[in-house]
Amino acid sequence: MRTFTITATLIFLVSVMISGCASNDVATGDNASASNTIVCEVFYRPTSGTSLEAAPEITFPGRNDQKFQEFEDMSFEARFQDDQFEGRALMIVVTNLNTGTEISRQLYQFDSQNPLKNQFVGGHGFTGLNYVFHPDSSAEMQYFCSVK
């Protein structure tokens, strides 16, 4: 009888350990980011005093993707990375098209254990509203990125 109790207890403990390990895998890796789609909205003004022009939305439904949007004087580049070693991150780079010089670079790193959340009021997502000014002209770019 005692052998049966010890065996039953061991089987129960092993099954609890296996089910606990299996549930931890769901919170990491691809599943943590699969439910999040990142959308960046970019606006450009070629000269001061003119209206802002909206560019098509930039969407990252998957992982490890890079998108570009070119304007008259500046380009907008967004790179989304979801790497098991480096983690999840979005890098935004704004470049002077005339010289190829980088004007601005922002890195947004995400916690792989928790879902990405929009935190800024006004609908400005997780980056907030960013302004980038061309160093040699009066061109202006505004952008923000959010999770849908």
C-alpha positions in Angstrom: 0.0 0.0 0.0 2.8 2.4 0.9 4.5 1.8 -2.5 1.3 2.6 -4.3 1.0 5.9 -2.4 4.6 7.0 -3.1 4.1 6.1 -6.8 0.9 7.9 -7.1 2.4 11.0 -5.4 5.4 10.9 -7.8 3.1 10.7 -10.8 1.1 13.6 -9.6 4.2 15.8 -8.9 5.6 15.0 -12.4 2.4 15.8 -14.1 2.1 19.1 -12.2 5.7 20.0 -13.2 5.1 19.1 -16.9 1.9 21.2 -17.1 3.7 24.1 -15.4 6.6 24.1 -17.9 4.2 23.9 -20.8 2.2 26.9 -19.7 5.4 29.0 -19.3 6.3 28.5 -23.0 3.1 30.3 -24.1 4.2 33.6 -22.5 7.5 33.8 -24.3 8.8 33.9 -27.8 6.6 34.3 -30.9 3.3 34.0 -29.0 4.0 37.1 -26.8 4.2 39.3 -29.9 1.9 37.6 -32.3 -1.2 39.3 -30.9 0.4 42.8 -31.3 0.4 44.7 -34.6 2.5 47.8 -34.6 1.4 50.7 -36.7 3.4 53.9 -37.3 1.8 57.1 -38.6 4.1 59.6 -40.3 3.3 63.2 -41.3 5.5 65.6 -43.3 5.6 69.3 -44.0 8.0 70.4 -46.8 8.2 74.0 -45.6 7.0 75.9 -42.5 3.6 77.3 -42.8 2.3 74.5 -45.1 -0.1 71.8 -44.0 1.1 68.4 -42.7 0.7 65.6 -45.3 -0.1 62.2 -43.9 1.8 59.2 -45.4 0.3 55.7 -45.7 0.4 53.9 -42.3 3.4 51.6 -41.8 2.3 48.3 -40.3 4.3 45.5 -38.7 2.1 42.4 -38.4 5.0 40.0 -38.0 8.5 39.9 -36.8 11.9 41.1 -38.2 10.6 43.6 -40.8 11.9 46.9 -42.1 9.8 49.7 -43.8 10.8 53.0 -45.5 8.9 56.1 -46.4 10.6 58.8 -48.4 9.6 62.5 -48.6 11.1 65.5 -50.3 14.0 66.1 -47.9 13.8 63.3 -45.4 13.3 59.6 -45.2 11.6 57.6 -42.4 12.8 54.1 -41.6 11.2 51.7 -39.1 12.8 48.4 -38.2 11.0 45.9 -36.0 13.0 43.0 -34.5 11.7 40.1 -32.5 14.7 38.0 -31.6 14.8 35.3 -29.0 18.3 36.6 -27.8 18.0 40.3 -28.3 14.3 40.7 -27.5 11.7 42.8 -29.2 12.5 46.3 -30.3 11.4 49.0 -32.8 14.1 51.4 -34.2 13.1 54.6 -35.9 15.7 56.4 -38.1 15.1 59.7 -39.9 17.7 60.6 -42.6 18.6 63.7 -44.6 17.9 62.5 -48.2 20.3 65.1 -49.6 23.3 64.0 -47.7 22.4 60.6 -46.3 23.2 61.9 -42.8 21.2 60.5 -39.9 19.0 63.3 -38.3 17.3 61.2 -35.6 17.4 57.7 -34.2 15.1 56.3 -31.5 15.0 52.8 -30.0 12.0 51.4 -28.3 12.6 48.1 -26.4 9.7 45.9 -25.3 9.3 43.5 -22.5 8.8 40.0 -24.0 6.9 38.8 -20.9 4.2 41.5 -21.0 2.0 42.8 -23.9 2.9 46.1 -25.5 0.6 49.0 -24.3 -0.1 52.4 -25.7 0.6 54.8 -22.9 0.4 58.4 -24.3 -2.8 60.4 -24.4 -4.0 61.9 -27.6 -3.8 58.6 -29.4 0.0 58.8 -29.7 0.7 55.2 -28.9 3.7 53.9 -27.1 6.2 56.4 -28.6 4.5 59.7 -28.0 4.4 62.3 -30.8 7.9 62.9 -32.1 9.0 66.0 -34.1 12.1 65.9 -36.4 13.3 69.1 -38.2 15.6 69.0 -41.2 18.9 70.8 -40.4 19.2 72.7 -43.7 15.6 73.4 -44.7 12.3 74.2 -42.9 11.0 70.7 -43.5 9.3 69.0 -40.6 8.4 65.4 -39.8 6.0 64.2 -37.1 5.5 60.5 -36.2 4.1 58.2 -33.6 3.7 54.4 -33.3 1.0 52.5 -31.5 0.0 48.9 -31.0 -3.4 47.7 -32.4 
